[in-house]
Amino acid sequence: VREAARSFEAGRADLQAKPAVDLPNLSLSVGDPTLFGNLPVDERVVAAVQEQLLSQKSNGYPPSTGYPAACEAIAKRHSLPSHQLSKSDVIITSGCSGALAIAIPTLADPGDNVLIPRPGFSLYEVICSNSGIEARFYRLDGDRQWEADLADLERQIDGRTRAIIVNNPSNPCGSNYSAQHLAEIAAVAARHRLPIIADEIYGGIVFAPAKFVPLAAVAPDLPIVSVGGLAKQFLCPGWRLGWIVLYDRHGRLARVRSGMVSMSQVILGANSLVQAALPQIFATVPSAYFEKLSATLAEQGRYFSDAISKIRGFRAIEPQGAMYLLIRIDTAAFRDVPNDVSFCQMLLAEQNVSVLPGKVFGAPNHFRVVVCAPRSVMEAVIARIAAFATRHAAA
Ligand SMILES: Cc1ncc(COP(=O)(O)O)c(C=O)c1O
């Protein structure tokens, strides 16, 4: 647990090395879109929360599963033509982390295993280890836009497997799966009668022409536990509002559902003001907002991807969604950079640039950048990485 938690912490804080240069720190390491001030919370979202605050009506404990009106709003928003949801299909949680912390240990007991994407978000492993559940990794293929290696996925399944986690769009890969690939993953799950935990927190952030497809849309008969939240799409991670949505039209998750309700009682529910504001947030923020946010991140992601790939020793995989880019490091292109951890430490020490080593996500010899920073910051980071690459280039 300690090891997994340590790598997770590395995602929250910058690496420990002390910069030896007198340059201002430039950090593309933390997945918090608020850090640069260039992506403010939409004024309609602020107004909805402000209204709740001023009303003095939402200061008490909400039900542990969430205010019914907020659950209803989430159910409506996530209903699909093939699957109409009701408020009882929704549990509101303290962030999407809270949703995962309920969903994973409800589906699996100590000694069971859950399949986790690699590279993937480190919290999955932390939650598993913390509950005595084996985190078993399946491979995503960097040469195929980080699609799941289906044979590897299926190979990992045994009699103690209780769920497959799919994170789409992905942190840290910046990938977005096609409907066809999602259906292929769902087919593996269906063959083994396994539910999928679909982490869709980046669902609204997809770079055109790619389109986001909810997993439940391609697998209407498969039990799917979709988790999400406001943090990324609405640019307010500190508000700690997430949810679990159960797509289970054949009632196969009946016991899981009541287990999740019991688990939600452990912390007496999520932030009252923000969940009370949810119906208004969803009603007033138009789809144009998501198109604009996605276009901004796409523009920044593509700039970084193109610019870094022009520097010898680096190759980015074209981003398709979320807020990240995973960049491959060709260590042979450098004299004295043996791996991704050394690269990140040396870059911090020499150029005062913070990025995260792929090791944190199970992607050795890669590093991750967050593409939320304004263009001027990204350009400065590229210039410093270029200077680093020249200084350490192999003969
Ligand atoms: C893939 C993924 N899932 C879940 C979370 C947690 O989200 P929250 O801040 O709502 O707890 C994150 C946060 O970075 C994430 O990247």
PDBQT file of the ligand as one rigid body, heavy atoms in Angstrom, charges set to zero:
ROOT
HETATM    1  C1  LIG A 401      -8.851   8.921 -14.375  1.00  0.00    +0.000 C 
HETATM    2  C2  LIG A 401      -9.229   9.641 -13.137  1.00  0.00    +0.000 A 
HETATM    3  N1  LIG A 401     -10.214   9.164 -12.356  1.00  0.00    +0.000 NA
HETATM    4  C3  LIG A 401     -10.574   9.770 -11.214  1.00  0.00    +0.000 A 
HETATM    5  C4  LIG A 401      -9.944  10.911 -10.782  1.00  0.00    +0.000 A 
HETATM    6  C5  LIG A 401     -10.351  11.528  -9.461  1.00  0.00    +0.000 C 
HETATM    7  O1  LIG A 401     -11.189  12.598  -9.653  1.00  0.00    +0.000 OA
HETATM    8  P1  LIG A 401     -11.734  13.479  -8.428  1.00  0.00    +0.000 P 
HETATM    9  O2  LIG A 401     -10.882  14.686  -8.359  1.00  0.00    +0.000 OA
HETATM   10  O3  LIG A 401     -13.145  13.808  -8.814  1.00  0.00    +0.000 OA
HETATM   11  O4  LIG A 401     -11.670  12.651  -7.203  1.00  0.00    +0.000 OA
HETATM   12  C6  LIG A 401      -8.907  11.461 -11.547  1.00  0.00    +0.000 A 
HETATM   13  C7  LIG A 401      -8.183  12.652 -11.076  1.00  0.00    +0.000 C 
HETATM   14  O5  LIG A 401      -7.147  13.030 -11.551  1.00  0.00    +0.000 OA
HETATM   15  C8  LIG A 401      -8.542  10.811 -12.755  1.00  0.00    +0.000 A 
HETATM   16  O6  LIG A 401      -7.550  11.277 -13.526  1.00  0.00    +0.000 OA
ENDROOT
TORSDOF 0
